[in-house]
Amino acid sequence: MNYKVKLNKKKIGTNIYFLIEHSQFTREDVADYLQLASSRVIYDWENGIKMPSTENLFNLAKLFNVQIEDILAI
């Protein structure tokens, strides 16, 4: 059997957007927490242009107290 997962960057971006919008954090707060050079990359994630690294996914899940799977929307 071949079980292949294809991640949907748009859906992942929507999940990240939702988590930030329904939290007390700004995108700048999240960027600082993740030690990103700019909050611009978060907008790229939200728009499905880029994907967070594994490390950033782990830390996003930790920050928002969710499972990584909740962000990935598998």
N, C-alpha and C positions, 0 to 999 in steps of 0.2 A: 504494500500500500504506500501511496505517496501522499503524505500530508504536508502540504506546502502553505506557508502563511505569507501573504502579501500585505504589508502594512500600508494603510491609507493615510498619507501625509496630511490631507485636508481634514480628515476626521480627528487625527491626533492634534492638529492645530486648533481645531474647534474645542477639543477637550482642554487644552492648555489655556485657551482664551476664557473658557467657562470657569476654570479653577481660579484664575487671577481675578476675574470680574466678581466672583462671589467670595473673595477673601478680603482681608484688610490690607493686602500688599499692593503696591504699585508695580508696574513693570520695572521701574528703576530699582525698587527694593529687591525684586526677584533677581535682576541682573547683578546687584551687589552680593546677594546671598550666593549666587553661582560663580561669583568672581569673573563675570564677563566684562569685556572692555566697554561694551555699550548695550543698551537695552534694545537696540535695533534688531539684534539677532532674535529676540523674543517675538518681534513682529513677523520676522521671516518664518519662525516656527508656526505662529498662529495662522499665517496665510498659506501654509503648506509648501513653502518654497524650500525650506531646510528642515532637517530632523535634529532634535537634540541628541547629543552623544549619549552613550550608555551611562556614563558618569552623571551627566546632567539629568537624565531621566530618573536615575536613582535619587538624586538630590531633590528634584521636583516632587517626587512621590513623598519623600521625607518631609519636605517643607509643608505640603498640603495635606499630609497625613492620609494618603491614599496608597493603593497598590500600583505598581508600575503598569499592570494590566489595565487599570482604570484609565490611564493616560493613553496607552497604546490602542485601546478599543479593539482588541483582537476578537 
